[in-house]
């Protein structure tokens, strides 16, 4: 295909025609191709669009149902040639997860804490369960495959918990976050995030649990 001629043709199209063409291109692209083309634009602009609490919660619950129903699970026979292959369904699952984490984070910024917290709880439950619940497939499957802004999402999660939860529930969510951070060699530095948001009583309870469970926090 001649690129120069193609772009001359495109230059004559109306905005509506170009958007229709772009829509068709989107549907044809793989998840990784979409990310390569559009992630730079989305990362800069998407937070200027507010989230809908009702729509986001419905989308999260629909994603949960599809995940648990096996809609994204695409196993194949692994051998020495294909063991590094990642199914398109697995890439699509992680992309949808990131999209929903972003929308849930927007809800925190809009101070819609209760709905946001419900969304986060569902999404983290799915992420933790990707192996045991056969939600997605890969040879070496794990949450390490998720490339979203985990520190931003955990920070928003802790913020929502601090704004809405009882002391006991806050501690439970904080300990969950610290366990996840410990698994990542404390790269997210969530202990400092929790300390900045917890009340003195909550932080004392967190420290007690950290000591009792011997959780690495730094």
KOLVEX-622316 format. One line per field, with one value per residue (C-alpha): residue number from 1; residue in one letter; chain; x, y, z. Coordinates in Angstrom, 3 decimals, decimal comma, m for minus. Layout:
! KOLVEX-622316
nr	c(NUM_...) $
rest	c(A_...) $
kette	c(A_...) $
px	c(X_...) $
py	c(Y_...) $
pz	c(Z_...) $
END
This chain:
! KOLVEX-622316
nr	c(1_2_3_4_5_6_7_8_9_10_11_12_13_14_15_16_17_18_19_20_21_22_23_24_25_26_27_28_29_30_31_32_33_34_35_36_37_38_39_40_41_42_43_44_45_46_47_48_49_50_51_52_53_54_55_56_57_58_59_60_61_62_63_64_65_66_67_68_69_70_71_72_73_74_75_76_77_78_79_80_81_82_83_84_85_86_87_88_89_90_91_92_93_94_95_96_97_98_99_100_101_102_103_104_105_106_107_108_109_110_111_112_113_114_115_116_117_118_119_120_121_122_123_124_125_126_127_128_129_130_131_132_133_134_135_136_137_138_139_140_141_142_143_144_145_146_147_148_149_150_151_152_153_154_155_156_157_158_159_160_161_162_163_164_165_166_167_168_169_170_171_172_173_174_175_176_177_178_179_180_181_182_183_184_185_186_187_188_189_190_191_192_193_194_195_196_197_198_199_200_201_202_203_204_205_206_207_208_209_210_211_212_213_214_215_216_217_218) $
rest	c(X_X_X_X_X_X_X_X_X_X_X_X_X_X_X_X_X_X_X_X_X_X_X_X_X_X_X_X_X_X_X_X_X_X_X_X_X_X_X_X_X_X_X_X_X_X_X_X_X_X_X_X_X_X_X_X_X_X_X_X_X_X_X_X_X_X_X_X_X_X_X_X_X_X_X_X_X_X_X_X_X_X_X_X_X_X_X_X_X_X_X_X_X_X_X_X_X_X_X_X_X_X_X_X_X_X_X_X_X_X_X_X_X_X_X_X_X_X_X_X_X_X_X_X_X_X_X_X_X_X_X_X_X_X_X_X_X_X_X_X_X_X_X_X_X_X_X_X_X_X_X_X_X_X_X_X_X_X_X_X_X_X_X_X_X_X_X_X_X_X_X_X_X_X_X_X_X_X_X_X_X_X_X_X_X_X_X_X_X_X_X_X_X_X_X_X_X_X_X_X_X_X_X_X_X_X_X_X_X_X_X_X_X_X_X_X_X_X) $
kette	c(A_A_A_A_A_A_A_A_A_A_A_A_A_A_A_A_A_A_A_A_A_A_A_A_A_A_A_A_A_A_A_A_A_A_A_A_A_A_A_A_A_A_A_A_A_A_A_A_A_A_A_A_A_A_A_A_A_A_A_A_A_A_A_A_A_A_A_A_A_A_A_A_A_A_A_A_A_A_A_A_A_A_A_A_A_A_A_A_A_A_A_A_A_A_A_A_A_A_A_A_A_A_A_A_A_A_A_A_A_A_A_A_A_A_A_A_A_A_A_A_A_A_A_A_A_A_A_A_A_A_A_A_A_A_A_A_A_A_A_A_A_A_A_A_A_A_A_A_A_A_A_A_A_A_A_A_A_A_A_A_A_A_A_A_A_A_A_A_A_A_A_A_A_A_A_A_A_A_A_A_A_A_A_A_A_A_A_A_A_A_A_A_A_A_A_A_A_A_A_A_A_A_A_A_A_A_A_A_A_A_A_A_A_A_A_A_A_A) $
px	c(0,000_1,321_1,405_1,641_m1,452_m3,312_m2,693_m3,728_m7,012_m7,432_m6,772_m9,897_m12,177_m14,590_m14,174_m17,091_m15,555_m12,198_m13,795_m15,657_m12,394_m10,712_m13,516_m13,030_m9,286_m9,838_m12,002_m9,373_m6,408_m5,110_m4,964_m1,217_m1,595_m4,222_m1,916_1,004_m1,026_m3,274_m1,748_0,243_m2,863_m5,038_m2,580_m2,578_m6,255_m8,432_m8,524_m10,207_m13,305_m15,320_m16,374_m19,962_m20,353_m23,333_m21,770_m18,399_m19,901_m22,033_m18,980_m16,917_m19,618_m20,024_m16,256_m16,331_m19,047_m17,253_m14,004_m15,513_m17,536_m14,294_m14,872_m11,192_m9,748_m7,981_m5,699_m3,495_m1,006_2,322_5,559_9,131_8,142_5,084_5,626_6,152_2,981_0,272_m3,315_m5,103_m7,782_m5,187_m3,924_m7,526_m8,301_m5,397_m6,317_m9,923_m8,709_m6,549_m9,416_m11,664_m8,978_m8,625_m12,376_m12,473_m9,572_m11,499_m14,342_m11,952_m11,010_m14,739_m15,124_m17,491_m15,659_m18,180_m18,799_m15,116_m14,226_m16,702_m15,159_m11,622_m12,521_m13,943_m11,007_m8,369_m10,200_m10,071_m6,399_m5,418_m7,465_m6,205_m4,301_m6,481_m9,784_m8,606_m9,604_m6,849_m4,091_m0,333_2,593_3,953_0,868_0,914_m0,082_3,401_1,976_m0,246_1,404_m1,051_m0,088_m0,332_0,914_m1,754_m4,471_m3,428_m3,137_m6,677_m7,861_m6,329_m7,746_m11,244_m10,805_m9,652_m12,680_m15,358_m14,240_m14,325_m10,921_m11,025_m11,974_m9,364_m6,690_m7,803_m7,474_m4,183_m2,717_m3,887_m2,113_1,055_1,062_0,813_3,584_5,757_5,338_6,670_9,750_8,064_8,569_5,248_6,222_2,668_3,567_4,322_1,072_m0,922_0,848_m0,029_m3,752_m4,411_m5,493_m3,123_m5,415_m5,544_m1,787_m1,158_m3,439_m1,667_1,747_0,507_m0,617_2,585_4,624_2,403_2,385_6,018_5,164_8,073_7,261_10,588) $
py	c(0,000_3,455_5,561_8,886_8,200_6,888_10,087_12,243_10,325_10,692_14,414_14,753_12,919_14,628_14,389_11,952_9,728_9,767_8,879_5,987_4,781_5,116_3,128_0,327_0,413_0,153_m2,932_m4,552_m3,848_m6,166_m4,915_m4,303_m2,401_m0,140_0,493_1,354_3,840_5,448_5,084_8,316_10,298_8,584_8,943_12,728_13,357_10,716_12,239_15,349_13,220_12,586_9,094_8,017_6,131_4,136_3,289_2,381_0,040_m1,670_m2,045_m3,497_m6,026_m6,986_m7,468_m9,584_m11,810_m12,224_m13,002_m15,640_m17,118_m17,807_m15,374_m14,332_m17,785_m19,042_m21,996_m23,692_m26,577_m25,110_m26,286_m25,056_m22,879_m21,106_m20,922_m17,140_m16,504_m14,479_m14,988_m11,901_m12,589_m12,237_m8,923_m7,733_m8,699_m6,688_m3,724_m3,788_m4,112_m1,017_0,905_0,125_0,970_4,358_5,017_3,949_6,280_9,137_8,448_9,022_12,396_13,142_12,131_9,278_7,055_4,332_3,285_3,577_1,322_m1,321_m1,197_m1,492_m4,452_m6,349_m5,527_m6,494_m9,739_m10,571_m9,646_m11,796_m14,703_m14,821_m18,075_m20,108_m19,048_m19,693_m16,215_m15,777_m17,955_m17,765_m20,067_m17,960_m16,096_m13,513_m10,020_m8,902_m8,921_m5,941_m2,763_m0,188_2,554_0,361_2,991_5,452_2,805_1,561_5,158_5,855_2,611_3,540_7,055_5,646_3,274_6,101_8,171_5,508_2,468_1,612_1,307_m2,477_m2,467_0,170_m1,983_m5,034_m3,127_m1,548_m4,955_m6,345_m3,467_m4,012_m7,735_m6,887_m4,300_m6,805_m9,208_m6,403_m5,858_m2,785_m0,904_0,932_2,285_1,862_1,947_5,667_6,174_4,432_6,379_9,673_8,836_6,756_8,171_7,584_4,781_3,154_3,388_1,795_m1,086_m1,410_m1,502_m4,161_m6,350_m5,710_m6,882_m9,884_m11,041_m10,098_m8,109_m6,426_m2,738_m1,283) $
pz	c(0,000_m0,981_2,179_0,346_m1,755_1,280_3,212_0,257_0,195_3,953_3,723_1,550_3,986_6,368_10,133_10,316_7,652_9,439_12,768_11,153_9,661_13,052_14,678_12,155_12,738_16,520_16,123_13,907_16,197_18,902_22,488_22,252_18,989_20,560_23,483_21,206_19,175_21,780_25,266_25,053_24,154_26,755_29,620_29,168_28,488_30,152_33,636_32,250_31,603_34,813_35,804_36,417_39,692_38,434_35,072_36,612_39,205_36,560_34,313_37,159_38,041_34,380_34,131_37,281_35,816_32,486_34,307_36,584_33,726_31,858_28,999_29,062_29,734_26,581_27,396_24,835_24,843_25,931_24,358_23,939_20,985_22,310_26,086_25,924_23,913_25,636_24,435_23,142_25,766_28,537_27,141_26,778_30,391_31,779_29,572_30,821_34,403_33,977_32,391_35,360_37,908_36,212_36,332_39,987_40,762_39,154_41,573_44,471_43,025_42,795_46,475_45,603_48,038_48,828_45,226_44,420_47,322_46,173_42,704_44,042_46,248_43,268_41,000_43,565_44,309_40,604_40,284_43,252_41,906_38,313_38,843_41,194_39,593_36,007_34,914_32,310_30,888_30,418_31,157_34,024_35,149_37,912_38,973_37,881_34,332_35,179_33,898_35,255_37,723_40,805_43,244_42,097_42,350_45,793_47,000_45,822_47,457_50,796_50,488_49,994_52,928_55,182_54,170_54,669_56,680_60,338_61,993_61,702_58,009_57,239_58,862_56,866_53,597_54,633_55,497_52,163_50,406_52,436_51,617_47,915_48,252_50,095_47,175_44,960_47,173_48,697_45,439_45,862_49,313_50,556_54,235_53,873_51,967_54,705_57,427_55,707_55,643_58,769_62,091_65,044_66,267_62,838_62,382_65,748_64,732_61,379_63,069_65,450_62,550_60,591_63,558_64,291_60,660_60,046_56,932_55,204_54,712_53,531) $
END
